[in-house]
Amino acid sequence: MKSDVQKLMQKFKDTDIPIIEAAFVKVYLQKKNIFFENSRFICSYLERVADRDAELYRYIFDSFHFGQIDDLIGIFELLLNSENKKMNGMIYTPYHIKKYIIEHVIVQNEIPKVVDPACGCGSFLLTAAQFLKERYGLSYKEIFGSYIVGFDIDGHSIEKAKVLFNILSLEEEGTSIEEGCELHTVNSLQELSKKTYKNRYDVVIGNPPYVRAKNMEKQVKESVKLWSVVSGNVDLYIPFYQLAVEILKLDGVMGYISPNTFLQSVNGRGLRNYLVGRGYKIAVLDFRETKMFQDISHYTCICLIFKGKSTYDLDYALLNGESSLDKYEFTTYNIKNYPVNKEWRFGNSRIDDIIRRIESQPHRLEDYKIRNGLATLKNDLYFFRLREWTTTTITERTEERRSP
Ligand SMILES: C[S@@+](CC[C@H](N)C(=O)[O-])C[C@H]1O[C@@H](n2cnc3c(N)ncnc32)[C@H](O)[C@@H]1O
């Protein structure tokens, strides 16, 4: 799909992205026989695809096939420009991760109010809405009208979220929700710091933006300082953790996929301090070195926080990739007395033990002045070209060099 979208963007490089997106929506609706003519919202959205775009429309119609609405979300992601990805951390979450998080946070008997404070084009919320429909038997009009709330700093993403919510409702129920949803274009770190948002939601979900301090816009950099977890060169996702805990009602649950660096990094100290201070139960599914997103190099984890009684329990599981989401085992650690200035390491007791032993040594490498590394002065003995990857080859070559 990626190379097909790249080809299309090359061919139609003079066409604005919102027009290309709308053309994809139009093709999606037509290929899936979704009747949208009664929706004023969708009709007015599609007006941007004019007669002059007939070739674009035809090209998309002939080259792309759609299964689920998530395919459209995938296209929207591929059409994002790299500047937006860098400044706003716009990366959408793979379906199985959304599904896992949603199934573990929407567990209430009463219908919960679900919020995504950095919702992008609403992909997480859309999956949550499908889940609410299945679990509580509501219509999309009711769900989007009363139980789903999204915020994002980018107005274009919010528009796409509205379009997707309408398409979902049209496709599954034959009616559109029009403007009947709570989606807001705001800087969440500014807006949701207000008192009125405290203790307001039952569930917070999302994939908060991963943006390094040096790539943040000035206005965002300022708003980051409103959160006490922020210290030093913070990454944007860190204050989104505090934000989630604060807007949750007591007994609410948060589920994020985010970088796992807050467990160990210096700029995660503030967050570690905050989490130990509250003592809410936490569950971390750590992907450690497995890359869960194509095209980005962050190491990530799923983190769930249960805002309730302080237990200081942290359930930790180390995963080897997406398939392990079905089979993993938690080990519970009590973090009450964990030092927040040190790295938190869980999961591999052998490696943890070695690190603890190294860290407890009285002398550190930095205590010594090192001028020269190790010099063998016999490079021809140590460097050799490998002909074949077998132990005999290595032995033979080494012996060959040794003989006079
Ligand atoms: C990784 S995307 C998440 C998209 C969506 N939650 C998902 O998982 O598919 C991060 C989103 O955060 C938004 N964002 C970045 N800074 C923000 C801020 N200060 N307030 C609100 N949203 C922000 C970006 O515009 C982007 O859409």
The ligand as a Tripos MOL2 file, in Angstrom:
@<TRIPOS>MOLECULE
LIG
   27    29     1     0     0
SMALL
NO_CHARGES

@<TRIPOS>ATOM
      1 C1          0.7200    9.5630   17.6700 C.3       1 LIG1
      2 S1         -0.5730   10.5750   17.1170 S.3       1 LIG1
      3 C2         -1.9190    9.7620   17.8340 C.3       1 LIG1
      4 C3         -2.9840    9.4720   16.9350 C.3       1 LIG1
      5 C4         -4.0710    8.5440   17.5020 C.3       1 LIG1
      6 N1         -4.2450    8.6790   18.9230 N.3       1 LIG1
      7 C5         -3.7870    7.1090   17.1610 C.2       1 LIG1
      8 O1         -3.2910    6.3840   17.9760 O.co2     1 LIG1
      9 O2         -4.0410    6.6630   16.0670 O.co2     1 LIG1
     10 C6         -0.3090   11.9460   18.1550 C.3       1 LIG1
     11 C7         -1.2850   13.0850   17.9680 C.3       1 LIG1
     12 O3         -0.9980   14.0650   18.9520 O.3       1 LIG1
     13 C8         -1.3530   15.3180   18.4520 C.3       1 LIG1
     14 N2         -0.7420   16.3510   19.2930 N.ar      1 LIG1
     15 C9          0.5540   16.7380   19.3320 C.ar      1 LIG1
     16 N3          0.7190   17.6940   20.2600 N.ar      1 LIG1
     17 C10        -0.4860   17.8980   20.8370 C.ar      1 LIG1
     18 C11        -0.9590   18.7480   21.8590 C.ar      1 LIG1
     19 N4         -0.1360   19.5790   22.4940 N.pl3     1 LIG1
     20 N5         -2.2800   18.7100   22.1760 N.ar      1 LIG1
     21 C12        -3.1220   17.8760   21.5230 C.ar      1 LIG1
     22 N6         -2.7220   17.0320   20.5600 N.ar      1 LIG1
     23 C13        -1.4240   17.0330   20.2230 C.ar      1 LIG1
     24 C14        -0.8600   15.2650   17.0110 C.3       1 LIG1
     25 O4         -1.4970   16.2330   16.2060 O.3       1 LIG1
     26 C15        -1.1840   13.8210   16.6380 C.3       1 LIG1
     27 O5         -2.4060   13.7510   15.9740 O.3       1 LIG1
@<TRIPOS>BOND
     1     1     2 1
     2     2     3 1
     3     2    10 1
     4     3     4 1
     5     4     5 1
     6     5     6 1
     7     5     7 1
     8     7     8 2
     9     7     9 1
    10    10    11 1
    11    11    12 1
    12    11    26 1
    13    12    13 1
    14    13    14 1
    15    13    24 1
    16    14    15 ar
    17    14    23 ar
    18    15    16 ar
    19    16    17 ar
    20    17    18 ar
    21    17    23 ar
    22    18    19 1
    23    18    20 ar
    24    20    21 ar
    25    21    22 ar
    26    22    23 ar
    27    24    25 1
    28    24    26 1
    29    26    27 1
@<TRIPOS>SUBSTRUCTURE
     1 LIG1         1 GROUP 0 **** ****
